[in-house]
């Protein structure tokens, strides 16, 4: 792709680093921004800079937050003894959209994937184990995507907390095997949360 401007080329190159954005899409987006009033582009730039420099991660659940404690953890109406374990903030948003879950979350920040060089120590697993050992949790709901990496992560955590007296369950397999949680429709996801099953049962069926 030939560019008449080095500045344009650089902007396209940076935009194309985003997931799912190829060079042609990046060029279309950059040209769109170029046509917009300068103030609008500056607002976008500031929003991105603020996101990177000022966003916090909840010290309780590792969810993205404007404050030290996220709104979900700070909500007195949420059941703090039920913890739903998810991969990232997109899964929190997906489950919250169902309006079926009244507990809190624990965001791992990924899944165990040896092929990608991601091990347990690189995820927010130890803080979850500590919550369980401190008797702060009655039930752990495993809500990772039903992929090999997701199941491996579920099993690893299960072994870490086995024998601690906490109930472990996994969302019902209304979510298709191999599907990513964020793409599930709200009705299916909501039913999966409501009809969760003991984690041990999922081991027998796998």
Secondary structure, 3 states (H helix, E strand, C coil): CCCCCHHHHHHHHHHCCCCCCCHHHHHHHHHHHHHCCHHHHHHHHHHHHHHHHHCEECCCCCCEECCCCCHHHHCCCCEEEEEEEECCHHHHHHHHCCCCCCEEEEECCCCCEHHHCECHHHCCCHHHHHHHHCCCCCEEEECCCCCHHHHHHHHHHHHHHCCCCCEEEECCCCCCCCCCHHHCCHHHHHHHHHCCEEHHHHHHHC
